[in-house]
Amino acid sequence: MARGKKTLTLDEQLEKITSEIEGMEISLKELKKEKKELEEQIRINRLSELDEIISASGKSFEEVKELLQ
């Protein structure tokens, strides 16, 4: 026969919730790290694309810099 669900004491409930919070905080830190890495990859890709556009334009970096300022 199936047994009924065990009721947790308040201390057990608190311990369970605390453990879940710690797990979520670790996951959040990992996700933030991954987000930062992806943002850096996007930045590098944009800079690379910009460098290609500058090279294809035949203008120097300084000329393009002056145009943008």
PDB file of N, CA, C, O and CB in Angstrom:
ATOM      1  N   MET A   1       0.836  -1.181   0.000  1.00  0.00           N
ATOM      2  CA  MET A   1       0.000   0.000   0.000  1.00  0.00           C
ATOM      3  C   MET A   1       0.881   1.244   0.000  1.00  0.00           C
ATOM      4  O   MET A   1       1.985   1.255   0.544  1.00  0.00           O
ATOM      5  CB  MET A   1      -0.951  -0.002   1.212  1.00  0.00           C
ATOM      6  N   ALA A   2       0.366   2.265  -0.614  1.00  0.00           N
ATOM      7  CA  ALA A   2       1.102   3.524  -0.677  1.00  0.00           C
ATOM      8  C   ALA A   2       1.010   4.249   0.651  1.00  0.00           C
ATOM      9  O   ALA A   2      -0.037   4.285   1.298  1.00  0.00           O
ATOM     10  CB  ALA A   2       0.569   4.412  -1.810  1.00  0.00           C
ATOM     11  N   ARG A   3       2.136   4.824   1.035  1.00  0.00           N
ATOM     12  CA  ARG A   3       2.149   5.601   2.264  1.00  0.00           C
ATOM     13  C   ARG A   3       1.837   7.057   1.943  1.00  0.00           C
ATOM     14  O   ARG A   3       2.043   7.516   0.819  1.00  0.00           O
ATOM     15  CB  ARG A   3       3.513   5.476   2.984  1.00  0.00           C
ATOM     16  N   GLY A   4       1.347   7.762   2.926  1.00  0.00           N
ATOM     17  CA  GLY A   4       1.050   9.177   2.764  1.00  0.00           C
ATOM     18  C   GLY A   4       2.331   9.986   2.677  1.00  0.00           C
ATOM     19  O   GLY A   4       3.402   9.518   3.063  1.00  0.00           O
ATOM     20  N   LYS A   5       2.214  11.191   2.171  1.00  0.00           N
ATOM     21  CA  LYS A   5       3.351  12.092   2.035  1.00  0.00           C
ATOM     22  C   LYS A   5       3.812  12.549   3.412  1.00  0.00           C
ATOM     23  O   LYS A   5       2.995  12.908   4.260  1.00  0.00           O
ATOM     24  CB  LYS A   5       2.988  13.306   1.152  1.00  0.00           C
ATOM     25  N   LYS A   6       5.123  12.535   3.630  1.00  0.00           N
ATOM     26  CA  LYS A   6       5.676  12.944   4.921  1.00  0.00           C
ATOM     27  C   LYS A   6       5.593  14.461   5.050  1.00  0.00           C
ATOM     28  O   LYS A   6       5.988  15.191   4.141  1.00  0.00           O
ATOM     29  CB  LYS A   6       7.146  12.461   5.076  1.00  0.00           C
ATOM     30  N   THR A   7       5.089  14.921   6.161  1.00  0.00           N
ATOM     31  CA  THR A   7       5.019  16.349   6.428  1.00  0.00           C
ATOM     32  C   THR A   7       6.344  16.786   7.035  1.00  0.00           C
ATOM     33  O   THR A   7       6.816  16.214   8.017  1.00  0.00           O
ATOM     34  CB  THR A   7       3.826  16.692   7.373  1.00  0.00           C
ATOM     35  N   LEU A   8       6.931  17.811   6.432  1.00  0.00           N
ATOM     36  CA  LEU A   8       8.213  18.314   6.914  1.00  0.00           C
ATOM     37  C   LEU A   8       7.990  19.259   8.087  1.00  0.00           C
ATOM     38  O   LEU A   8       7.010  20.003   8.130  1.00  0.00           O
ATOM     39  CB  LEU A   8       8.982  19.028   5.782  1.00  0.00           C
ATOM     40  N   THR A   9       8.910  19.215   9.027  1.00  0.00           N
ATOM     41  CA  THR A   9       8.854  20.169  10.138  1.00  0.00           C
ATOM     42  C   THR A   9       9.239  21.548   9.611  1.00  0.00           C
ATOM     43  O   THR A   9       9.752  21.671   8.498  1.00  0.00           O
ATOM     44  CB  THR A   9       9.800  19.733  11.313  1.00  0.00           C
ATOM     45  N   LEU A  10       8.998  22.556  10.389  1.00  0.00           N
ATOM     46  CA  LEU A  10       9.364  23.912   9.986  1.00  0.00           C
ATOM     47  C   LEU A  10      10.861  24.020   9.751  1.00  0.00           C
ATOM     48  O   LEU A  10      11.293  24.663   8.795  1.00  0.00           O
ATOM     49  CB  LEU A  10       8.922  24.924  11.045  1.00  0.00           C
ATOM     50  N   ASP A  11      11.660  23.395  10.618  1.00  0.00           N
ATOM     51  CA  ASP A  11      13.120  23.425  10.442  1.00  0.00           C
ATOM     52  C   ASP A  11      13.529  22.728   9.150  1.00  0.00           C
ATOM     53  O   ASP A  11      14.420  23.200   8.444  1.00  0.00           O
ATOM     54  CB  ASP A  11      13.823  22.762  11.641  1.00  0.00           C
ATOM     55  N   GLU A  12      12.886  21.614   8.840  1.00  0.00           N
ATOM     56  CA  GLU A  12      13.196  20.894   7.607  1.00  0.00           C
ATOM     57  C   GLU A  12      12.785  21.720   6.382  1.00  0.00           C
ATOM     58  O   GLU A  12      13.503  21.756   5.383  1.00  0.00           O
ATOM     59  CB  GLU A  12      12.488  19.521   7.591  1.00  0.00           C
ATOM     60  N   GLN A  13      11.640  22.375   6.466  1.00  0.00           N
ATOM     61  CA  GLN A  13      11.186  23.237   5.376  1.00  0.00           C
ATOM     62  C   GLN A  13      12.167  24.385   5.157  1.00  0.00           C
ATOM     63  O   GLN A  13      12.505  24.714   4.020  1.00  0.00           O
ATOM     64  CB  GLN A  13       9.778  23.786   5.671  1.00  0.00           C
ATOM     65  N   LEU A  14      12.619  24.991   6.254  1.00  0.00           N
ATOM     66  CA  LEU A  14      13.576  26.092   6.167  1.00  0.00           C
ATOM     67  C   LEU A  14      14.882  25.621   5.544  1.00  0.00           C
ATOM     68  O   LEU A  14      15.449  26.308   4.694  1.00  0.00           O
ATOM     69  CB  LEU A  14      13.838  26.691   7.556  1.00  0.00           C
ATOM     70  N   GLU A  15      15.360  24.461   5.957  1.00  0.00           N
ATOM     71  CA  GLU A  15      16.602  23.902   5.420  1.00  0.00           C
ATOM     72  C   GLU A  15      16.462  23.623   3.924  1.00  0.00           C
ATOM     73  O   GLU A  15      17.374  23.898   3.145  1.00  0.00           O
ATOM     74  CB  GLU A  15      16.983  22.607   6.172  1.00  0.00           C
ATOM     75  N   LYS A  16      15.306  23.074   3.530  1.00  0.00           N
ATOM     76  CA  LYS A  16      15.058  22.766   2.119  1.00  0.00           C
ATOM     77  C   LYS A  16      15.046  24.046   1.286  1.00  0.00           C
ATOM     78  O   LYS A  16      15.671  24.103   0.228  1.00  0.00           O
ATOM     79  CB  LYS A  16      13.722  22.010   1.954  1.00  0.00           C
ATOM     80  N   ILE A  17      14.346  25.062   1.754  1.00  0.00           N
ATOM     81  CA  ILE A  17      14.259  26.332   1.027  1.00  0.00           C
ATOM     82  C   ILE A  17      15.630  27.004   0.947  1.00  0.00           C
ATOM     83  O   ILE A  17      16.006  27.531  -0.100  1.00  0.00           O
ATOM     84  CB  ILE A  17      13.244  27.275   1.705  1.00  0.00           C
ATOM     85  N   THR A  18      16.373  26.984   2.051  1.00  0.00           N
ATOM     86  CA  THR A  18      17.714  27.574   2.061  1.00  0.00           C
ATOM     87  C   THR A  18      18.607  26.888   1.034  1.00  0.00           C
ATOM     88  O   THR A  18      19.359  27.546   0.315  1.00  0.00           O
ATOM     89  CB  THR A  18      18.343  27.471   3.465  1.00  0.00           C
ATOM     90  N   SER A  19      18.519  25.582   0.970  1.00  0.00           N
ATOM     91  CA  SER A  19      19.304  24.811   0.007  1.00  0.00           C
ATOM     92  C   SER A  19      18.905  25.162  -1.425  1.00  0.00           C
ATOM     93  O   SER A  19      19.765  25.307  -2.294  1.00  0.00           O
ATOM     94  CB  SER A  19      19.124  23.304   0.254  1.00  0.00           C
ATOM     95  N   GLU A  20      17.612  25.296  -1.668  1.00  0.00           N
ATOM     96  CA  GLU A  20      17.139  25.653  -3.004  1.00  0.00           C
ATOM     97  C   GLU A  20      17.626  27.054  -3.399  1.00  0.00           C
ATOM     98  O   GLU A  20      18.015  27.280  -4.545  1.00  0.00           O
ATOM     99  CB  GLU A  20      15.597  25.586  -3.061  1.00  0.00           C
ATOM    100  N   ILE A  21      17.602  27.984  -2.451  1.00  0.00           N
ATOM    101  CA  ILE A  21      18.080  29.345  -2.715  1.00  0.00           C
ATOM    102  C   ILE A  21      19.553  29.321  -3.085  1.00  0.00           C
ATOM    103  O   ILE A  21      19.964  29.985  -4.036  1.00  0.00           O
ATOM    104  CB  ILE A  21      17.853  30.255  -1.489  1.00  0.00           C
ATOM    105  N   GLU A  22      20.352  28.561  -2.343  1.00  0.00           N
ATOM    106  CA  GLU A  22      21.787  28.469  -2.638  1.00  0.00           C
ATOM    107  C   GLU A  22      22.011  27.906  -4.032  1.00  0.00           C
ATOM    108  O   GLU A  22      22.881  28.381  -4.763  1.00  0.00           O
ATOM    109  CB  GLU A  22      22.502  27.594  -1.593  1.00  0.00           C
ATOM    110  N   GLY A  23      21.231  26.894  -4.405  1.00  0.00           N
ATOM    111  CA  GLY A  23      21.346  26.319  -5.747  1.00  0.00           C
ATOM    112  C   GLY A  23      20.997  27.328  -6.827  1.00  0.00           C
ATOM    113  O   GLY A  23      21.662  27.408  -7.860  1.00  0.00           O
ATOM    114  N   MET A  24      19.955  28.092  -6.579  1.00  0.00           N
ATOM    115  CA  MET A  24      19.543  29.114  -7.544  1.00  0.00           C
ATOM    116  C   MET A  24      20.598  30.211  -7.658  1.00  0.00           C
ATOM    117  O   MET A  24      20.856  30.706  -8.756  1.00  0.00           O
ATOM    118  CB  MET A  24      18.189  29.722  -7.138  1.00  0.00           C
ATOM    119  N   GLU A  25      21.207  30.593  -6.548  1.00  0.00           N
ATOM    120  CA  GLU A  25      22.248  31.628  -6.580  1.00  0.00           C
ATOM    121  C   GLU A  25      23.450  31.162  -7.395  1.00  0.00           C
ATOM    122  O   GLU A  25      24.039  31.944  -8.141  1.00  0.00           O
ATOM    123  CB  GLU A  25      22.690  31.995  -5.150  1.00  0.00           C
ATOM    124  N   ILE A  26      23.809  29.897  -7.255  1.00  0.00           N
ATOM    125  CA  ILE A  26      24.920  29.343  -8.040  1.00  0.00           C
ATOM    126  C   ILE A  26      24.559  29.368  -9.525  1.00  0.00           C
ATOM    127  O   ILE A  26      25.375  29.748 -10.365  1.00  0.00           O
ATOM    128  CB  ILE A  26      25.256  27.889  -7.582  1.00  0.00           C
ATOM    129  N   SER A  27      23.324  28.957  -9.841  1.00  0.00           N
ATOM    130  CA  SER A  27      22.877  28.976 -11.241  1.00  0.00           C
ATOM    131  C   SER A  27      22.879  30.393 -11.790  1.00  0.00           C
ATOM    132  O   SER A  27      23.281  30.617 -12.932  1.00  0.00           O
ATOM    133  CB  SER A  27      21.471  28.365 -11.370  1.00  0.00           C
ATOM    134  N   LEU A  28      22.440  31.338 -10.996  1.00  0.00           N
ATOM    135  CA  LEU A  28      22.400  32.728 -11.423  1.00  0.00           C
ATOM    136  C   LEU A  28      23.806  33.252 -11.711  1.00  0.00           C
ATOM    137  O   LEU A  28      24.019  33.945 -12.705  1.00  0.00           O
ATOM    138  CB  LEU A  28      21.721  33.591 -10.358  1.00  0.00           C
ATOM    139  N   LYS A  29      24.758  32.923 -10.849  1.00  0.00           N
ATOM    140  CA  LYS A  29      26.144  33.349 -11.072  1.00  0.00           C
ATOM    141  C   LYS A  29      26.683  32.771 -12.377  1.00  0.00           C
ATOM    142  O   LYS A  29      27.353  33.463 -13.142  1.00  0.00           O
ATOM    143  CB  LYS A  29      27.040  32.921  -9.893  1.00  0.00           C
ATOM    144  N   GLU A  30      26.384  31.494 -12.624  1.00  0.00           N
ATOM    145  CA  GLU A  30      26.855  30.849 -13.849  1.00  0.00           C
ATOM    146  C   GLU A  30      26.224  31.496 -15.076  1.00  0.00           C
ATOM    147  O   GLU A  30      26.902  31.720 -16.078  1.00  0.00           O
ATOM    148  CB  GLU A  30      26.539  29.345 -13.821  1.00  0.00           C
ATOM    149  N   LEU A  31      24.927  31.799 -15.003  1.00  0.00           N
ATOM    150  CA  LEU A  31      24.249  32.444 -16.121  1.00  0.00           C
ATOM    151  C   LEU A  31      24.786  33.849 -16.376  1.00  0.00           C
ATOM    152  O   LEU A  31      24.933  34.256 -17.528  1.00  0.00           O
ATOM    153  CB  LEU A  31      22.754  32.502 -15.861  1.00  0.00           C
ATOM    154  N   LYS A  32      25.077  34.587 -15.315  1.00  0.00           N
ATOM    155  CA  LYS A  32      25.642  35.927 -15.472  1.00  0.00           C
ATOM    156  C   LYS A  32      27.019  35.863 -16.118  1.00  0.00           C
ATOM    157  O   LYS A  32      27.360  36.708 -16.946  1.00  0.00           O
ATOM    158  CB  LYS A  32      25.728  36.636 -14.116  1.00  0.00           C
ATOM    159  N   LYS A  33      27.812  34.860 -15.740  1.00  0.00           N
ATOM    160  CA  LYS A  33      29.141  34.685 -16.330  1.00  0.00           C
ATOM    161  C   LYS A  33      29.003  34.366 -17.822  1.00  0.00           C
ATOM    162  O   LYS A  33      29.720  34.924 -18.652  1.00  0.00           O
ATOM    163  CB  LYS A  33      29.928  33.556 -15.598  1.00  0.00           C
ATOM    164  N   GLU A  34      28.081  33.470 -18.149  1.00  0.00           N
ATOM    165  CA  GLU A  34      27.865  33.106 -19.553  1.00  0.00           C
ATOM    166  C   GLU A  34      27.370  34.314 -20.349  1.00  0.00           C
ATOM    167  O   GLU A  34      27.780  34.509 -21.493  1.00  0.00           O
ATOM    168  CB  GLU A  34      26.852  31.942 -19.662  1.00  0.00           C
ATOM    169  N   LYS A  35      26.497  35.120 -19.758  1.00  0.00           N
ATOM    170  CA  LYS A  35      25.992  36.333 -20.417  1.00  0.00           C
ATOM    171  C   LYS A  35      27.139  37.285 -20.720  1.00  0.00           C
ATOM    172  O   LYS A  35      27.218  37.845 -21.814  1.00  0.00           O
ATOM    173  CB  LYS A  35      24.935  37.037 -19.536  1.00  0.00           C
ATOM    174  N   LYS A  36      28.023  37.465 -19.752  1.00  0.00           N
ATOM    175  CA  LYS A  36      29.159  38.367 -19.933  1.00  0.00           C
ATOM    176  C   LYS A  36      30.072  37.870 -21.063  1.00  0.00           C
ATOM    177  O   LYS A  36      30.557  38.664 -21.869  1.00  0.00           O
ATOM    178  CB  LYS A  36      29.958  38.495 -18.616  1.00  0.00           C
ATOM    179  N   GLU A  37      30.299  36.565 -21.115  1.00  0.00           N
ATOM    180  CA  GLU A  37      31.140  35.995 -22.163  1.00  0.00           C
ATOM    181  C   GLU A  37      30.501  36.190 -23.537  1.00  0.00           C
ATOM    182  O   GLU A  37      31.193  36.510 -24.503  1.00  0.00           O
ATOM    183  CB  GLU A  37      31.387  34.502 -21.898  1.00  0.00           C
ATOM    184  N   LEU A  38      29.182  35.998 -23.626  1.00  0.00           N
ATOM    185  CA  LEU A  38      28.493  36.182 -24.896  1.00  0.00           C
ATOM    186  C   LEU A  38      28.530  37.645 -25.339  1.00  0.00           C
ATOM    187  O   LEU A  38      28.717  37.935 -26.521  1.00  0.00           O
ATOM    188  CB  LEU A  38      27.047  35.702 -24.785  1.00  0.00           C
ATOM    189  N   GLU A  39      28.352  38.555 -24.397  1.00  0.00           N
ATOM    190  CA  GLU A  39      28.432  39.974 -24.728  1.00  0.00           C
ATOM    191  C   GLU A  39      29.819  40.334 -25.246  1.00  0.00           C
ATOM    192  O   GLU A  39      29.946  41.134 -26.173  1.00  0.00           O
ATOM    193  CB  GLU A  39      28.085  40.830 -23.505  1.00  0.00           C
ATOM    194  N   GLU A  40      30.850  39.756 -24.661  1.00  0.00           N
ATOM    195  CA  GLU A  40      32.221  40.018 -25.115  1.00  0.00           C
ATOM    196  C   GLU A  40      32.442  39.453 -26.516  1.00  0.00           C
ATOM    197  O   GLU A  40      33.101  40.082 -27.344  1.00  0.00           O
ATOM    198  CB  GLU A  40      33.244  39.411 -24.131  1.00  0.00           C
ATOM    199  N   GLN A  41      31.891  38.267 -26.784  1.00  0.00           N
ATOM    200  CA  GLN A  41      32.013  37.689 -28.126  1.00  0.00           C
ATOM    201  C   GLN A  41      31.313  38.563 -29.158  1.00  0.00           C
ATOM    202  O   GLN A  41      31.826  38.767 -30.258  1.00  0.00           O
ATOM    203  CB  GLN A  41      31.429  36.268 -28.157  1.00  0.00           C
ATOM    204  N   ILE A  42      30.142  39.076 -28.801  1.00  0.00           N
ATOM    205  CA  ILE A  42      29.408  39.967 -29.708  1.00  0.00           C
ATOM    206  C   ILE A  42      30.226  41.226 -29.972  1.00  0.00           C
ATOM    207  O   ILE A  42      30.319  41.685 -31.111  1.00  0.00           O
ATOM    208  CB  ILE A  42      28.019  40.338 -29.116  1.00  0.00           C
ATOM    209  N   ARG A  43      30.817  41.780 -28.923  1.00  0.00           N
ATOM    210  CA  ARG A  43      31.642  42.987 -29.063  1.00  0.00           C
ATOM    211  C   ARG A  43      32.813  42.735 -30.006  1.00  0.00           C
ATOM    212  O   ARG A  43      33.093  43.552 -30.883  1.00  0.00           O
ATOM    213  CB  ARG A  43      32.161  43.450 -27.688  1.00  0.00           C
ATOM    214  N   ILE A  44      33.493  41.613 -29.827  1.00  0.00           N
ATOM    215  CA  ILE A  44      34.634  41.271 -30.675  1.00  0.00           C
ATOM    216  C   ILE A  44      34.186  41.090 -32.123  1.00  0.00           C
ATOM    217  O   ILE A  44      34.868  41.539 -33.045  1.00  0.00           O
ATOM    218  CB  ILE A  44      35.326  39.989 -30.164  1.00  0.00           C
ATOM    219  N   ASN A  45      33.042  40.435 -32.327  1.00  0.00           N
ATOM    220  CA  ASN A  45      32.528  40.243 -33.691  1.00  0.00           C
ATOM    221  C   ASN A  45      32.212  41.577 -34.349  1.00  0.00           C
ATOM    222  O   ASN A  45      32.503  41.774 -35.529  1.00  0.00           O
ATOM    223  CB  ASN A  45      31.274  39.358 -33.675  1.00  0.00           C
ATOM    224  N   ARG A  46      31.620  42.492 -33.595  1.00  0.00           N
ATOM    225  CA  ARG A  46      31.291  43.819 -34.139  1.00  0.00           C
ATOM    226  C   ARG A  46      32.561  44.588 -34.510  1.00  0.00           C
ATOM    227  O   ARG A  46      32.633  45.219 -35.565  1.00  0.00           O
ATOM    228  CB  ARG A  46      30.461  44.630 -33.119  1.00  0.00           C
ATOM    229  N   LEU A  47      33.549  44.526 -33.635  1.00  0.00           N
ATOM    230  CA  LEU A  47      34.807  45.212 -33.926  1.00  0.00           C
ATOM    231  C   LEU A  47      35.483  44.630 -35.165  1.00  0.00           C
ATOM    232  O   LEU A  47      36.050  45.360 -35.977  1.00  0.00           O
ATOM    233  CB  LEU A  47      35.750  45.123 -32.725  1.00  0.00           C
ATOM    234  N   SER A  48      35.415  43.321 -35.297  1.00  0.00           N
ATOM    235  CA  SER A  48      35.993  42.665 -36.468  1.00  0.00           C
ATOM    236  C   SER A  48      35.266  43.099 -37.740  1.00  0.00           C
ATOM    237  O   SER A  48      35.895  43.384 -38.760  1.00  0.00           O
ATOM    238  CB  SER A  48      35.931  41.133 -36.314  1.00  0.00           C
ATOM    239  N   GLU A  49      33.947  43.146 -37.668  1.00  0.00           N
ATOM    240  CA  GLU A  49      33.152  43.574 -38.816  1.00  0.00           C
ATOM    241  C   GLU A  49      33.448  45.034 -39.167  1.00  0.00           C
ATOM    242  O   GLU A  49      33.559  45.385 -40.342  1.00  0.00           O
ATOM    243  CB  GLU A  49      31.652  43.389 -38.528  1.00  0.00           C
ATOM    244  N   LEU A  50      33.573  45.866 -38.160  1.00  0.00           N
ATOM    245  CA  LEU A  50      33.900  47.271 -38.378  1.00  0.00           C
ATOM    246  C   LEU A  50      35.277  47.411 -39.030  1.00  0.00           C
ATOM    247  O   LEU A  50      35.460  48.236 -39.926  1.00  0.00           O
ATOM    248  CB  LEU A  50      33.857  48.044 -37.049  1.00  0.00           C
ATOM    249  N   ASP A  51      36.239  46.612 -38.585  1.00  0.00           N
ATOM    250  CA  ASP A  51      37.576  46.644 -39.169  1.00  0.00           C
ATOM    251  C   ASP A  51      37.532  46.248 -40.650  1.00  0.00           C
ATOM    252  O   ASP A  51      38.229  46.832 -41.479  1.00  0.00           O
ATOM    253  CB  ASP A  51      38.522  45.709 -38.391  1.00  0.00           C
ATOM    254  N   GLU A  52      36.708  45.252 -40.967  1.00  0.00           N
ATOM    255  CA  GLU A  52      36.570  44.832 -42.364  1.00  0.00           C
ATOM    256  C   GLU A  52      35.959  45.945 -43.209  1.00  0.00           C
ATOM    257  O   GLU A  52      36.386  46.177 -44.340  1.00  0.00           O
ATOM    258  CB  GLU A  52      35.709  43.563 -42.462  1.00  0.00           C
ATOM    259  N   ILE A  53      34.969  46.625 -42.664  1.00  0.00           N
ATOM    260  CA  ILE A  53      34.329  47.728 -43.394  1.00  0.00           C
ATOM    261  C   ILE A  53      35.315  48.865 -43.631  1.00  0.00           C
ATOM    262  O   ILE A  53      35.356  49.440 -44.719  1.00  0.00           O
ATOM    263  CB  ILE A  53      33.102  48.248 -42.622  1.00  0.00           C
ATOM    264  N   ILE A  54      36.106  49.187 -42.615  1.00  0.00           N
ATOM    265  CA  ILE A  54      37.113  50.243 -42.749  1.00  0.00           C
ATOM    266  C   ILE A  54      38.131  49.868 -43.820  1.00  0.00           C
ATOM    267  O   ILE A  54      38.484  50.688 -44.668  1.00  0.00           O
ATOM    268  CB  ILE A  54      37.822  50.496 -41.398  1.00  0.00           C
ATOM    269  N   SER A  55      38.601  48.620 -43.774  1.00  0.00           N
ATOM    270  CA  SER A  55      39.583  48.164 -44.769  1.00  0.00           C
ATOM    271  C   SER A  55      39.000  48.202 -46.176  1.00  0.00           C
ATOM    272  O   SER A  55      39.680  48.600 -47.122  1.00  0.00           O
ATOM    273  CB  SER A  55      40.060  46.740 -44.441  1.00  0.00           C
ATOM    274  N   ALA A  56      37.751  47.793 -46.315  1.00  0.00           N
ATOM    275  CA  ALA A  56      37.117  47.772 -47.637  1.00  0.00           C
ATOM    276  C   ALA A  56      36.871  49.184 -48.165  1.00  0.00           C
ATOM    277  O   ALA A  56      36.818  49.390 -49.377  1.00  0.00           O
ATOM    278  CB  ALA A  56      35.796  47.003 -47.579  1.00  0.00           C
ATOM    279  N   SER A  57      36.723  50.147 -47.274  1.00  0.00           N
ATOM    280  CA  SER A  57      36.432  51.518 -47.706  1.00  0.00           C
ATOM    281  C   SER A  57      37.660  52.209 -48.295  1.00  0.00           C
ATOM    282  O   SER A  57      37.541  53.189 -49.030  1.00  0.00           O
ATOM    283  CB  SER A  57      35.899  52.332 -46.535  1.00  0.00           C
ATOM    284  N   GLY A  58      38.838  51.686 -47.963  1.00  0.00           N
ATOM    285  CA  GLY A  58      40.058  52.308 -48.464  1.00  0.00           C
ATOM    286  C   GLY A  58      40.512  53.497 -47.621  1.00  0.00           C
ATOM    287  O   GLY A  58      41.515  54.136 -47.935  1.00  0.00           O
ATOM    288  N   LYS A  59      39.787  53.787 -46.571  1.00  0.00           N
ATOM    289  CA  LYS A  59      40.156  54.894 -45.686  1.00  0.00           C
ATOM    290  C   LYS A  59      40.992  54.351 -44.531  1.00  0.00           C
ATOM    291  O   LYS A  59      40.917  53.173 -44.180  1.00  0.00           O
ATOM    292  CB  LYS A  59      38.888  55.634 -45.151  1.00  0.00           C
ATOM    293  N   SER A  60      41.781  55.234 -43.961  1.00  0.00           N
ATOM    294  CA  SER A  60      42.582  54.831 -42.806  1.00  0.00           C
ATOM    295  C   SER A  60      41.708  54.883 -41.549  1.00  0.00           C
ATOM    296  O   SER A  60      40.623  55.464 -41.541  1.00  0.00           O
ATOM    297  CB  SER A  60      43.838  55.748 -42.649  1.00  0.00           C
ATOM    298  N   PHE A  61      42.209  54.272 -40.521  1.00  0.00           N
ATOM    299  CA  PHE A  61      41.503  54.306 -39.229  1.00  0.00           C
ATOM    300  C   PHE A  61      41.313  55.738 -38.765  1.00  0.00           C
ATOM    301  O   PHE A  61      40.244  56.117 -38.286  1.00  0.00           O
ATOM    302  CB  PHE A  61      42.275  53.503 -38.160  1.00  0.00           C
ATOM    303  N   GLU A  62      42.371  56.527 -38.916  1.00  0.00           N
ATOM    304  CA  GLU A  62      42.304  57.941 -38.497  1.00  0.00           C
ATOM    305  C   GLU A  62      41.255  58.723 -39.264  1.00  0.00           C
ATOM    306  O   GLU A  62      40.561  59.559 -38.687  1.00  0.00           O
ATOM    307  CB  GLU A  62      43.656  58.607 -38.678  1.00  0.00           C
ATOM    308  N   GLU A  63      41.131  58.459 -40.567  1.00  0.00           N
ATOM    309  CA  GLU A  63      40.117  59.156 -41.363  1.00  0.00           C
ATOM    310  C   GLU A  63      38.700  58.799 -40.893  1.00  0.00           C
ATOM    311  O   GLU A  63      37.838  59.670 -40.769  1.00  0.00           O
ATOM    312  CB  GLU A  63      40.283  58.810 -42.857  1.00  0.00           C
ATOM    313  N   VAL A  64      38.479  57.534 -40.640  1.00  0.00           N
ATOM    314  CA  VAL A  64      37.174  57.085 -40.166  1.00  0.00           C
ATOM    315  C   VAL A  64      36.891  57.648 -38.778  1.00  0.00           C
ATOM    316  O   VAL A  64      35.769  58.058 -38.482  1.00  0.00           O
ATOM    317  CB  VAL A  64      37.105  55.548 -40.145  1.00  0.00           C
ATOM    318  N   LYS A  65      37.904  57.663 -37.942  1.00  0.00           N
ATOM    319  CA  LYS A  65      37.760  58.208 -36.586  1.00  0.00           C
ATOM    320  C   LYS A  65      37.353  59.679 -36.645  1.00  0.00           C
ATOM    321  O   LYS A  65      36.483  60.113 -35.890  1.00  0.00           O
ATOM    322  CB  LYS A  65      39.080  58.049 -35.790  1.00  0.00           C
ATOM    323  N   GLU A  66      37.977  60.444 -37.538  1.00  0.00           N
ATOM    324  CA  GLU A  66      37.645  61.860 -37.687  1.00  0.00           C
ATOM    325  C   GLU A  66      36.215  62.042 -38.172  1.00  0.00           C
ATOM    326  O   GLU A  66      35.508  62.944 -37.724  1.00  0.00           O
ATOM    327  CB  GLU A  66      38.613  62.536 -38.654  1.00  0.00           C
ATOM    328  N   LEU A  67      35.797  61.182 -39.086  1.00  0.00           N
ATOM    329  CA  LEU A  67      34.420  61.253 -39.610  1.00  0.00           C
ATOM    330  C   LEU A  67      33.393  61.012 -38.495  1.00  0.00           C
ATOM    331  O   LEU A  67      32.334  61.639 -38.464  1.00  0.00           O
ATOM    332  CB  LEU A  67      34.220  60.215 -40.745  1.00  0.00           C
ATOM    333  N   LEU A  68      33.716  60.125 -37.617  1.00  0.00           N
ATOM    334  CA  LEU A  68      32.769  59.770 -36.532  1.00  0.00           C
ATOM    335  C   LEU A  68      32.742  60.815 -35.426  1.00  0.00           C
ATOM    336  O   LEU A  68      31.749  60.934 -34.708  1.00  0.00           O
ATOM    337  CB  LEU A  68      33.135  58.409 -35.931  1.00  0.00           C
ATOM    338  N   GLN A  69      33.808  61.560 -35.286  1.00  0.00           N
ATOM    339  CA  GLN A  69      33.844  62.563 -34.231  1.00  0.00           C
ATOM    340  C   GLN A  69      33.259  63.795 -34.753  1.00  0.00           C
ATOM    341  O   GLN A  69      33.179  64.793 -34.037  1.00  0.00           O
ATOM    342  CB  GLN A  69      35.243  62.816 -33.717  1.00  0.00           C
TER     343      GLN A  69
END
